[in-house]
């Protein structure tokens, strides 16, 4: 019985991509995760994180 490794490789690659997306989402409070797809394949994952400060704490620092 022949074992088709192409399906295993494709499934493993999909699992790797899903894991990378999960890692990109971990710990992000404000921002975005963008998944770039080309020819039906994920080619890039971008994580943009923003740091937000409330207005009061910013004003307090300027009044010193």
Secondary structure, 3 states (H helix, E strand, C coil): CCCCHHHHHHHHHHHHHHHHHHHHHCCCCCEEEEEEEECCEEEEEEEEECCCCCHHHHHHHHCC
